[in-house]
Amino acid sequence: MTNITPPDPQTEDKPANLLDKILTAIERIGDKLPDPITLFFFLSLAILAISAIAAWANVSVVHPGTQETIQAVSLLTPDGVRRIVTEATQNFITFPPLGVVLVAMLGVGVAEYTGLLAAVLRRLVLFAPARLISPVVVFAGVMSNLASDAGYVVLVPLGAVIFRAFKRHPIAGLAAAFAGVSGGFSANLLIGPTDSLLAGLSQSAAQIIDPNYGVNATANFYFMFISTFLIMLVGWYVTDKIVEPRLGVYQPENQEEDITELTAAERKGLRWAGLAILAYLAFIAILTLPPQGILRDPETQALIPSPFINGIVFLIAIAFFIPGVVYGKVAGTIQNDRDVAKGLSHSMSSLGYYIALAFIAAQFIAYFSWSNLGVILAINGAELIQASGFTGPPLLILFILLSGFINLFVGSASAKWAIMAPVFIPMLMLVGLSPELTQAAYRIGDSTMNIVTPLMPYFPVVVAFGQRYDRDLGIGKLISLMLPYSLAFLLAWSILFVAWFILNIPLGPGAPIRI
């Protein structure tokens, strides 16, 4: 057996006393908060009351893009009450993370039930350098953004499992993965769906000033490519030096056995599972790589957007399901279709708490959207920064901070940018700054605040995953864990952005800093 010497959190350098006191205070406050289900219930009631007060006070704003007047809508009216009652089920069914979580967990659950994931992790632990696990998990989280929202439901819980396999605190692994997936949302080594979506909104805003201006999906590619490694390094430091030492030594409820070498049957099962996943990937390649591929857009033949991107969660679920079944048959952990069915139901049985939480969270997010409070806050914030009088780097930093603040109330990156782009892109173009630069600044603020806002749809998902290892983990405690990542990402990313601006380096192909 190979000797594994995982890092001992007790021997790591301790975070600064002031920071530790602040995080401890946040955690203490968080511990006093009610259960997340109860908290979202009371927040829903609060939105109902606030919407009524705002509507009574005739609170309104003018949308900068459409020039439409947006007024606060009271939900405590006859129409509002009817909507609350009649659309509750629809709110739950259409809650974005719900279907993603359930579908992904079907495939992942089978791979876990048959023992495939355990065998892969044991092999990883026996051969991988223990001290490189943190950056690998953060980096994988950043790259998972190519798979849409799948990183939240696949990689975040997997990060906890990987850390536990290395006898490190699983909550630290969950935090590292969440930081990469959500905090590094805009960084990547490849062009993803978000790049195309934001570029389209930026182009529309830029054409207010210059009708011929075009913004490509590659507008921020150079900057986001380098940012990927920045996020990985910062996330590595925060995980090992701040988050994990604060968590202390993990004490599992059940005594864990030492990791042993794989048996002959397990090694054979892994080989056949590997061949199965290669065959599956080859099949997907046949459907996507040719210009006329079935999973490309039938009209434009593009991959982004395309049925491939839109169906990525289902494809990932199958990518876990097929090798999971193959491994189980070869290794002897399953015998027939009844065992496969048990694996599918086993994965669903662990999601009871999340499903209950999703119902309440879906109502809260729907109420917030119906009331128009999020849009009103966003537009008022945009007008405030526009009137600040700042120029150059101070203006850009202020804009980054505003983007992060608005993200606490409006979770969708595209929804925020649809509001902010028509204000800030023309404003900054008039002082010689490119739309691509404004878009990059927005993406920094949007990404870095993702991991500390309970309004982000997948935040309750992470809470539910974390409670597998810490029953007391709630929204407050998770925020206290993720705040160091958020602040460190914001600081490091802003420094990189200002340096990039001063050095006048193109943000992407044909994407200058100034125009």
C-alpha distance (Angstrom), angle and dihedral (degrees) to the residues before:
residue distance angle dihedral
M1 . . .
T2 3.78 . .
N3 3.78 114.5 .
I4 3.77 112.7 -120.1
T5 3.79 119.8 -161.9
P6 3.79 107.8 -173.1
P7 3.78 117.4 -168.4
D8 3.79 113.6 -90.5
P9 3.81 110.6 -129.6
Q10 3.79 89.4 -149.4
T11 3.79 91.1 63.3
E12 3.78 96.0 48.7
D13 3.77 121.1 103.6
K14 3.81 111.5 -86.8
P15 3.80 119.9 -121.4
A16 3.78 119.6 -108.9
N17 3.80 113.8 -71.3
L18 3.82 94.0 -121.3
L19 3.79 92.9 50.4
D20 3.78 91.1 46.1
K21 3.80 91.0 51.7
I22 3.81 92.0 49.1
L23 3.80 93.4 49.1
T24 3.79 91.5 44.9
A25 3.80 89.6 52.5
I26 3.80 91.0 50.0
E27 3.79 90.4 48.0
R28 3.82 91.2 48.2
I29 3.79 90.4 52.3
G30 3.78 89.4 46.2
D31 3.78 91.5 52.1
K32 3.80 89.3 57.7
L33 3.78 92.7 54.8
P34 3.80 117.0 99.2
D35 3.79 123.6 -107.3
P36 3.85 111.8 -62.8
I37 3.81 90.6 -110.5
T38 3.81 90.7 54.3
L39 3.81 91.6 43.1
F40 3.81 93.6 53.7
F41 3.81 89.1 46.9
F42 3.81 92.1 55.9
L43 3.81 91.4 42.9
S44 3.80 88.3 54.3
L45 3.80 90.1 53.4
A46 3.81 89.6 47.9
I47 3.82 91.6 53.6
L48 3.80 89.7 52.3
A49 3.80 91.0 54.1
I50 3.82 95.6 42.2
S51 3.80 91.9 48.5
A52 3.79 90.2 54.4
I53 3.81 92.4 49.2
A54 3.82 92.8 46.4
A55 3.79 92.4 48.6
W56 3.83 91.2 47.7
A57 3.83 88.7 52.3
N58 3.85 90.4 50.1
V59 3.83 92.4 -122.4
S60 3.82 109.1 -176.8
V61 3.81 144.0 149.3
V62 3.80 137.0 -163.2
H63 3.81 114.8 -115.0
P64 3.84 106.8 -122.8
G65 3.79 93.5 -142.9
T66 3.80 104.7 42.2
Q67 3.83 97.6 22.7
E68 3.80 86.3 -133.1
T69 3.79 117.7 148.4
I70 3.80 110.0 -119.9
Q71 3.78 115.7 -159.2
A72 3.77 130.6 -168.2
V73 3.81 109.6 -101.2
S74 3.78 120.8 -143.0
L75 3.79 114.3 -135.8
L76 3.80 91.7 -166.4
T77 3.80 93.9 78.4
P78 3.79 127.6 98.0
D79 3.82 90.3 -99.8
G80 3.80 90.8 46.2
V81 3.79 93.7 50.5
R82 3.80 90.9 47.9
R83 3.80 89.7 51.4
I84 3.81 92.5 48.8
V85 3.80 90.3 52.8
T86 3.80 100.4 41.0
E87 3.83 98.7 41.3
A88 3.81 100.2 42.2
T89 3.80 92.7 98.0
Q90 3.79 92.2 44.4
N91 3.81 90.9 50.1
F92 3.79 88.8 55.4
I93 3.80 96.2 44.6
T94 3.81 93.5 47.8
F95 3.83 95.3 42.5
P96 3.84 98.9 130.8
P97 3.82 100.0 -132.2
L98 3.81 96.0 44.4
G99 3.79 100.3 76.7
V100 3.79 92.1 35.7
V101 3.80 92.1 54.6
L102 3.80 95.7 44.7
V103 3.81 95.5 46.7
A104 3.80 95.3 44.3
M105 3.80 92.9 46.3
L106 3.81 91.3 54.9
G107 3.80 90.9 65.5
V108 3.79 95.6 35.6
G109 3.81 90.5 47.3
V110 3.80 92.9 56.5
A111 3.82 91.4 48.2
E112 3.81 88.4 51.1
Y113 3.83 95.2 44.3
T114 3.82 94.1 51.8
G115 3.82 91.8 48.8
L116 3.79 97.3 -112.4
L117 3.81 95.4 123.8
A118 3.80 92.0 46.4
A119 3.81 91.3 51.0
V120 3.80 92.7 47.7
L121 3.81 91.5 49.2
R122 3.80 92.8 47.7
R123 3.78 89.7 52.4
L124 3.79 89.7 47.8
V125 3.80 92.7 50.2
L126 3.80 92.5 48.2
F127 3.79 95.0 53.0
A128 3.82 110.4 20.3
P129 3.84 123.2 89.3
A130 3.80 105.3 -104.7
R131 3.80 95.4 -144.4
L132 3.81 92.4 57.0
I133 3.79 94.4 57.9
S134 3.82 94.2 90.0
P135 3.84 96.7 55.5
V136 3.80 90.8 41.1
V137 3.81 91.6 54.6
V138 3.83 93.1 46.2
F139 3.82 91.8 46.3
A140 3.80 91.8 48.4
G141 3.79 88.4 50.7
V142 3.79 92.2 54.4
M143 3.80 92.4 47.6
S144 3.81 92.2 47.3
N145 3.80 89.1 73.5
L146 3.79 86.9 83.2
A147 3.81 85.9 70.0
S148 3.81 92.8 59.2
D149 3.83 110.3 -128.0
A150 3.79 95.8 -16.6
G151 3.81 91.8 101.9
Y152 3.79 91.0 68.6
V153 3.79 94.4 56.8
V154 3.80 100.2 32.6
L155 3.78 109.7 29.9
V156 3.82 100.8 33.8
P157 3.83 95.0 59.8
L158 3.81 89.5 36.9
G159 3.82 89.7 56.7
A160 3.80 89.1 58.6
V161 3.81 91.5 48.1
I162 3.81 92.0 49.8
F163 3.80 93.7 50.7
R164 3.80 91.1 47.4
A165 3.81 89.7 51.6
F166 3.82 88.1 56.2
K167 3.82 89.1 49.6
R168 3.80 90.0 -110.5
H169 3.78 125.3 128.3
P170 3.83 108.6 -74.8
I171 3.81 92.6 -149.7
A172 3.82 87.9 60.4
G173 3.79 89.0 53.9
L174 3.78 90.7 48.4
A175 3.82 90.2 50.0
A176 3.82 92.8 48.0
A177 3.81 91.9 50.8
F178 3.82 92.5 45.1
A179 3.80 89.8 49.7
G180 3.79 91.2 53.4
V181 3.80 96.5 42.8
S182 3.80 97.9 44.3
G183 3.81 107.8 15.4
G184 3.79 90.7 47.7
F185 3.80 92.4 41.4
S186 3.82 95.9 131.8
A187 3.80 98.0 41.2
N188 3.80 121.1 88.8
L189 3.78 143.6 137.6
L190 3.81 91.2 -125.8
I191 3.79 137.5 44.6
G192 3.79 112.1 -95.2
P193 3.81 139.6 -176.3
T194 3.82 93.0 -86.6
D195 3.81 91.1 59.5
S196 3.81 91.7 57.6
L197 3.79 93.9 43.5
L198 3.81 95.8 51.0
A199 3.82 93.1 41.2
G200 3.80 90.7 57.5
L201 3.80 91.7 52.7
S202 3.82 91.1 45.1
Q203 3.79 91.8 51.5
S204 3.80 92.5 51.6
A205 3.80 90.2 50.8
A206 3.82 93.2 46.2
Q207 3.79 91.5 52.4
I208 3.80 88.8 64.3
I209 3.83 84.7 76.1
D210 3.82 101.2 23.8
P211 3.84 115.1 24.0
N212 3.82 90.3 -162.1
Y213 3.80 97.9 50.2
G214 3.81 115.3 121.1
V215 3.80 128.5 -163.8
N216 3.80 116.3 -162.3
A217 3.80 129.1 -151.6
T218 3.82 86.7 -113.6
A219 3.83 91.2 58.8
N220 3.83 94.2 117.1
F221 3.81 99.8 23.2
Y222 3.83 99.2 118.4
F223 3.79 92.8 45.8
M224 3.82 94.9 45.7
F225 3.82 91.7 45.7
I226 3.82 91.2 58.6
S227 3.81 90.3 39.5
T228 3.81 89.7 61.6
F229 3.80 91.4 66.5
L230 3.81 91.8 41.8
I231 3.82 91.2 55.0
M232 3.80 90.8 46.3
L233 3.81 93.4 52.7
V234 3.81 95.3 43.3
G235 3.81 91.5 45.6
W236 3.81 90.1 50.1
Y237 3.81 91.9 53.0
V238 3.82 94.7 45.9
T239 3.81 92.7 47.7
D240 3.80 96.6 49.0
K241 3.81 100.4 33.9
I242 3.80 105.1 33.6
V243 3.80 116.2 13.2
E244 3.80 103.7 39.9
P245 3.82 96.5 43.5
R246 3.80 89.1 53.9
L247 3.80 91.1 52.4
G248 3.79 93.3 54.1
V249 3.79 124.3 -160.0
Y250 3.79 115.6 -19.5
Q251 3.79 113.5 -121.3
P252 3.82 108.8 -163.9
E253 3.79 119.0 -153.2
N254 3.79 90.1 -127.9
Q255 3.78 122.2 49.9
E256 3.79 108.9 -108.5
E257 3.77 120.7 -135.3
D258 3.78 123.1 -130.7
I259 3.78 114.5 -92.9
T260 3.80 110.3 -101.6
E261 3.78 134.0 -165.6
L262 3.79 116.2 -85.1
T263 3.79 116.8 -95.8
A264 3.79 121.7 -120.5
A265 3.81 90.5 -103.5
E266 3.81 91.5 50.6
R267 3.80 92.4 49.3
K268 3.80 90.5 49.3
G269 3.78 90.1 48.1
L270 3.81 91.1 52.0
R271 3.81 91.5 50.6
W272 3.79 92.5 52.1
A273 3.81 91.5 43.1
G274 3.81 88.4 52.4
L275 3.79 91.1 51.6
A276 3.81 89.8 48.1
I277 3.79 93.4 53.1
L278 3.82 91.0 46.5
A279 3.81 90.1 52.4
Y280 3.80 90.2 48.1
L281 3.82 92.5 49.3
A282 3.80 89.9 48.9
F283 3.80 89.4 52.4
I284 3.82 91.4 50.1
A285 3.82 89.3 47.8
I286 3.81 89.6 55.6
L287 3.80 88.8 53.7
T288 3.81 95.6 46.7
L289 3.81 113.6 25.9
P290 3.85 102.1 60.0
P291 3.83 113.6 81.2
Q292 3.81 89.4 -117.4
G293 3.81 94.4 42.8
I294 3.80 115.3 153.6
L295 3.81 93.2 -125.8
R296 3.81 93.6 51.8
D297 3.78 121.3 94.2
P298 3.83 104.2 -75.6
E299 3.81 92.8 -139.6
T300 3.82 105.4 36.1
Q301 3.86 99.3 22.0
A302 3.81 87.2 -135.0
L303 3.80 124.6 145.7
I304 3.81 93.6 -147.8
P305 2.98 106.5 78.9
S306 3.79 103.4 14.8
P307 3.83 142.5 123.6
F308 3.82 85.9 -90.1
I309 3.81 92.1 61.5
N310 3.79 94.4 38.8
G311 3.80 91.9 50.7
I312 3.80 98.0 39.9
V313 3.82 94.3 115.3
F314 3.80 92.2 55.6
L315 3.81 90.8 45.7
I316 3.80 90.6 51.3
A317 3.80 90.8 49.3
I318 3.81 89.1 54.2
A319 3.82 89.0 46.8
F320 3.82 88.2 61.3
F321 3.80 96.4 37.3
I322 3.82 99.2 54.2
P323 3.82 99.0 49.3
G324 3.80 88.8 39.4
V325 3.81 91.6 58.6
V326 3.81 92.7 41.6
Y327 3.81 91.3 50.6
G328 3.79 91.7 47.9
K329 3.81 93.6 51.8
V330 3.82 94.8 45.8
A331 3.82 95.9 41.5
G332 3.79 91.6 43.5
T333 3.81 97.6 -121.1
I334 3.81 92.3 123.4
Q335 3.79 129.2 34.4
N336 3.79 109.1 -174.9
D337 3.79 146.9 -6.4
R338 3.80 91.6 -73.4
D339 3.79 89.2 64.3
V340 3.81 89.9 51.0
A341 3.80 89.5 51.6
K342 3.80 89.2 50.9
G343 3.80 89.1 53.4
L344 3.80 91.2 52.1
S345 3.80 93.4 49.2
H346 3.80 92.1 43.3
S347 3.80 90.8 60.1
M348 3.80 91.1 51.3
S349 3.80 94.8 47.7
S350 3.80 91.5 64.8
L351 3.81 92.6 56.9
G352 3.80 99.4 66.1
Y353 3.80 95.2 107.7
Y354 3.80 92.5 45.4
I355 3.81 92.5 51.9
A356 3.82 90.6 52.6
L357 3.80 90.7 47.1
A358 3.80 91.6 47.3
F359 3.80 91.7 56.4
I360 3.81 93.6 55.8
A361 3.82 94.4 39.8
A362 3.82 90.3 50.6
Q363 3.81 91.0 55.8
F364 3.81 92.1 48.9
I365 3.81 93.8 50.4
A366 3.81 91.2 45.9
Y367 3.82 92.1 51.2
F368 3.81 90.9 49.1
S369 3.81 90.2 51.9
W370 3.82 95.2 45.3
S371 3.81 92.1 50.7
N372 3.85 92.7 55.5
L373 3.81 88.6 -136.9
G374 3.82 93.5 128.5
V375 3.81 93.5 52.2
I376 3.81 91.7 46.4
L377 3.82 91.6 51.9
A378 3.81 91.5 48.0
I379 3.80 95.6 50.4
N380 3.79 93.9 44.8
G381 3.80 89.6 51.3
A382 3.80 90.8 50.4
E383 3.80 91.5 51.6
L384 3.80 90.7 49.0
I385 3.79 94.6 55.2
Q386 3.79 91.1 42.9
A387 3.79 88.9 58.6
S388 3.83 94.3 46.7
G389 3.80 95.8 92.8
F390 3.83 94.3 -136.9
T391 3.83 121.4 143.7
G392 3.81 137.0 -170.9
P393 3.84 120.2 1.6
P394 3.84 94.4 -8.7
L395 3.81 89.8 56.3
L396 3.81 91.4 47.6
I397 3.81 92.6 48.8
L398 3.80 90.5 48.4
F399 3.79 88.4 50.0
I400 3.82 90.6 51.5
L401 3.80 90.0 51.7
L402 3.79 91.9 48.0
S403 3.82 90.9 50.3
G404 3.79 89.4 52.4
F405 3.80 92.5 47.3
I406 3.80 93.2 50.3
N407 3.80 88.8 49.0
L408 3.81 87.8 66.5
F409 3.81 87.7 67.7
V410 3.82 106.3 25.9
G411 3.79 111.6 44.5
S412 3.81 101.3 -175.6
A413 3.81 112.9 92.9
S414 3.79 92.5 -154.4
A415 3.82 94.5 46.3
K416 3.81 91.6 53.4
W417 3.77 93.0 45.3
A418 3.81 91.8 49.1
I419 3.81 86.6 59.7
M420 3.80 99.9 38.9
A421 3.79 102.4 37.7
P422 3.84 96.1 67.4
V423 3.83 89.0 53.1
F424 3.78 104.1 41.5
I425 3.78 105.3 29.9
P426 3.83 94.4 58.6
M427 3.82 91.2 40.0
L428 3.80 93.1 53.5
M429 3.81 93.4 40.0
L430 3.81 88.1 60.3
V431 3.82 89.4 59.4
G432 3.81 92.8 46.2
L433 3.82 102.0 -96.5
S434 3.79 118.0 132.5
P435 3.83 125.5 -118.9
E436 3.80 87.8 -123.6
L437 3.82 89.7 60.1
T438 3.80 92.8 49.6
Q439 3.80 90.4 48.5
A440 3.82 91.9 51.6
A441 3.81 91.2 50.7
Y442 3.80 90.4 50.3
R443 3.81 92.2 51.1
I444 3.81 91.9 54.8
G445 3.80 93.6 54.7
D446 3.80 92.8 42.1
S447 3.81 95.2 50.4
T448 3.78 100.3 43.1
M449 3.82 94.5 54.5
N450 3.82 95.4 46.6
I451 3.79 92.7 89.0
V452 3.81 97.3 55.0
T453 3.79 102.9 43.9
P454 3.81 117.9 93.1
L455 3.83 87.7 -159.3
M456 3.80 89.9 70.7
P457 3.84 102.0 105.2
Y458 3.80 94.4 -129.9
F459 3.80 95.6 49.1
P460 3.82 92.3 90.7
V461 3.81 88.2 48.6
V462 3.80 90.9 59.1
V463 3.81 90.9 47.5
A464 3.80 90.3 53.2
F465 3.82 92.1 49.1
G466 3.80 91.6 48.2
Q467 3.79 93.2 52.4
R468 3.79 88.8 68.0
Y469 3.81 86.5 74.1
D470 3.81 101.8 25.0
R471 3.78 116.6 30.1
D472 3.80 90.3 -167.4
L473 3.80 94.0 56.9
G474 3.79 108.5 122.4
I475 3.77 138.1 159.3
G476 3.82 94.3 -80.2
K477 3.79 94.8 50.1
L478 3.80 92.3 46.2
I479 3.80 90.6 51.1
S480 3.83 90.0 51.3
L481 3.82 88.9 52.8
M482 3.79 94.6 47.0
L483 3.81 98.7 41.3
P484 3.85 94.0 81.5
Y485 3.82 89.2 54.2
S486 3.79 91.3 47.7
L487 3.80 95.2 50.0
A488 3.82 94.1 41.2
F489 3.81 92.4 49.1
L490 3.81 90.9 47.0
L491 3.80 93.4 50.1
A492 3.81 97.7 42.9
W493 3.80 94.3 41.8
S494 3.82 92.3 48.3
I495 3.81 91.0 50.6
L496 3.81 90.1 51.0
F497 3.80 90.2 47.6
V498 3.82 94.1 50.8
A499 3.83 91.0 46.7
W500 3.80 89.4 49.6
F501 3.80 89.6 50.6
I502 3.81 94.4 48.0
L503 3.81 92.3 47.8
N504 3.82 89.7 47.4
I505 3.82 93.9 -133.9
P506 3.84 116.3 170.4
L507 3.81 111.5 -104.8
G508 3.79 92.4 -143.6
P509 3.81 141.2 -23.6
G510 3.80 105.8 -38.0
A511 3.81 91.2 -7.3
P512 3.83 110.3 122.8
I513 3.77 128.5 -171.8
R514 3.79 93.3 -126.5
I515 3.78 133.4 29.4
